[in-house]
Amino acid sequence: MQAIIYFCLMDTAQSRLGLSDFIALSLNTMLIAASGYVINDYYDSRMDRINRPFKWIAGNKWSLKRVLYFYFLLLSAGVLLSLYLALRLSLIPFIFIYPVAIIGLWLYSYVLKCKPIAGNLWVSLFCAGVVLIVALPDWLLGNPSVINQEIWYYSLFAFLATWFREVVKDLEDIAGDQQAGCQTFPAQFGLSSGKILAFLAGLLLLAALYAWDITHTSNTLQLLFTLLQGAVVASMALVWWSKNNSYFHNASLIIKGVMLAGTLLLLIK
């Protein structure tokens, strides 16, 4: 995703972020994301035993101690890359971004993911941040003209698509969350209320796709955006008329497909 943003939404010839710097930034993003998934699995070991019995790793295939060792290994590698980028780009005052990201993901796994709405919005902000971090060096170094303004539409799409999927995922995981005492929105307020929240998140995503769509004049792009909106409507219908967990699972898969397709649309001019 970041590679598509870098090559399609930025003037790489004029950017302060050279190709080697971009590779280092993208690798560091992956390390941060990986550490977030690892610490999330660590804290989710009880819930995953119920929700994902065939994909349960922390406390099953790997001991919890081994999971923590791997977590700190990822953090150490990320620290080194962050220091390298900050020194190379003369952005030492902004080195705090790395610990903020790490602490933010830990906070999500430890506290926020079991809070209604707040946890979903928090991880959605991080996904939007993955988009914007590619352009951040040029903004900070006073070189914003190399950045295509479409990045704002895409970051909003990333935020809303992630939020929609997170709410649907909470609906899918409601049984394990309730048993583990994790008070997500559906677990605390019930399945019907969770469906309404997911439907509202889907409507916001549709509105964002429409706003992004009307910025284009290409008939091909407009057709593809219409197909994306149709897929979002299909996922909303699955959530609203769900009869069992497979409906939520299929809706989540469709949303993932929408997120991927929305990213690939950046390749089309």
N, C-alpha and C positions, 0 to 999 in steps of 0.2 A: 504494500500500500504506500509506504513512504517513498519507494523508488518511483512509483507512478506519479506521486505528487512532485517529487524533485525534478523529474524529466519532463512532465507535462504542464505543471503549473508554475514553473520558475524558469527564469532565463539563466541557465547554468553557466553560460559563458561570462556573465557579468556578476554572478553570485559570489559572495565572500566565502560561501561554503563549497569548497572544491570537492571533487569526486572522492578522494581519499577521506576527507573530513566527513562527507555524507555517509560513507560506509561505516566509519567509526561511530557516528551518531546513531545510525540505524541498528548497528550491533548492540550499542548500549541500550537502546530502546527495547530490544529483544531480551537483553539480560534483566532489565527492570521488570518487564512483563513476566518473564520466566520466574523471577524471584517472587512476584506477586502470586502467581499460580501455585508455587511450592508452599508458601506460607498459608495460602488459602486452603490447600489440601491438608496441611498440618492441623489447622483449627477445625476443618470440616470432617475429620476422621470419623466421628460418631454419626454424623448425618449421611456421609457417603456410604457407610455400612448398610444403610436402609435405601437411600435414593439411587445409589450406583453400585450394587453388590458385585458386578462383574468388572467394574473399572476402579474399584477401591484400592488405592495404593498406600497412602500414609497410614501406618499402623497395621497394614496387611502385607503387601508385597515388600514394602520398605518399613523398617522400624522408624518410630517417630524421631529417635536420636539421629538416625542416618538422614532423614529428611531435613533436620535442622542443620547438619553439617553441609549438606548440599546448598541450602539456602544461603549460608554465610560464604560459601565459595562463590556463588553468583554475585553476592553483594561486593565481595573483594574485587572481582574482575570489573564490576561496574565502576567502582571507585577509581581504579587505574585509568579506565577509558575516559571518565569524566574529567579527571585531572589533565589528561593529554589534550582533550578538546578545549578545555578552558585556557590552557597555556597557549596552544597553537592559534586559537582565534582571538586571543587577548580579551577573554571574557571571564577572568578570575572572579570579579565581584558577583557573577551569576552561578558560581559553583554550588550555591545553596539549592539549586533546582534539583540536583540529584538526591540529596537527603530528604527534601520535601516529597519527592515522588515515592521514595522507598517508605518513608514514614506514613505517607498517605495510603499506600497499598496495605501496609501492615495494619493501620487503623481500620481500614475497610474490613479486612479479614477478622480482626479481633473484636471489633465493636459494631461498625456501621452496617455490615451486611445483614445483621439480624434486626435492624431498625427499619420500620416501615417508611418507604419512599426515600429516605436519606441515603441508604446504602445504594439503591439503584441509581440515583442521581450522581452520587460520588463516582462510581465506576464509569458512568457515562461521560462525566467531565474528563476523566483520564483518557478515554478513547478519543474525545475531541482533541485533547492535548497531544496525542500521538500524531495527529494531523498537523497541528500548528507548530510543533517543535521543529519541524523541518524548515519553516520560514523564520523562526525566532532569531537565529544569528544575524540575518540580514536586517530585520527590524531593529535589533539592538545596536547594530553597527551603522545605522543610518543609511540603509540601502534598500528601502521598501519597493522601489520601482521595478525590481526584478521579479516581484511576486504577483501572479495573476490573482485578481480579486475573487475569482471563482472558489478560491480556497475557503472563503467564509461560508459559502453555500455547502461545500463538502463537509466542513467541520460541523455545521449544524446537522447535516444528514447523519454524520457519524454519531453525534450525541443522541439524537432522537431514535435512530435505529437501535442503538445499544440499549437505550432506556426501555423501548418497547420489548426487546428480546429479554431483558432482565426481569421485567414484570411477568412475562410469559413463563420464564424459567422458574420463578417463584411459585407460579400456579402449578407447574409440573412437579415441583419438589415439596408441595405443601405437607404431605404425610410425614416425611422425614423431618422437616422443619418443626412441625408441631410436636413431634415426639422428642426432639432435642431441645425444645424450648426456644427455638429461634423465631422471634416475632417479626417475620416479614409481613408485608401488607396483607396478603391473602391469609396467612396463618393467624393474624390478629383480628382481622375484620371479616373473614369468611370468603368462600369461593366466589360468591356472587359479586361482592365488592371488588375482589381482585380482577374479575372479568371486566367490570366497568372501568377500572383504572387502566387495564391493558387496552381496552377499546379506545379510551381517550388518548393514550399514548400513540396508538395507531393512527388516529385522526390527525394528531399533530405531525406525525411523520408524513402523512399524505399531503398536508398543507405545505410542508417544507419541500417535498418533491415537486409540488405544483409551482411553488415560487422559484425553484431552481430551473424547472422546465421552461418557464416563460422567458428566461434570459437567453434562450437559444432560438435561432431561426431555422436550423436544419430540420427538415421533415423526418429524417432518419432518427435524430436524437429525440425529437418529440414523440415519435412512435415508441422508442425504447423506454422513455420515461413513462408513457402510458402503460406499457407492459409491467414496469416496476410497480406502478400504483395499483394495477390489477392484482399483482402478487401480494401486496400489502393488504388489500381488501380480502383476498382469499385467506390470509393468515388471521385476520380479524374475525372472519366468519367461523373459522375452525375454533377459535377461542370462545366466541359467543355461544355457539351451539354444541359445545363439547359434551361428550357423554362419558369419556374416560380419559386417562392420562395420555393415551396415544394421540389424541387431538392436540393437546398442548405440545407434545413432542414434535409432531408434524408442523405445527405452526412455527415453532422455534427453528426448524430446519429451513422453512420458507424464508423466514426473516434473515437467517444467515446467508441464504442465496441472494436476497435483496441487497445485503451489505456488500457482498462480493461483486454483484452486477453493477451496483452504484459506483464502486471503485473502478471497475473496468470501463465504465462510460467515459472516464477522464481520458482514455486513450483515443477517443473518437473526437475529431475536430470538425 
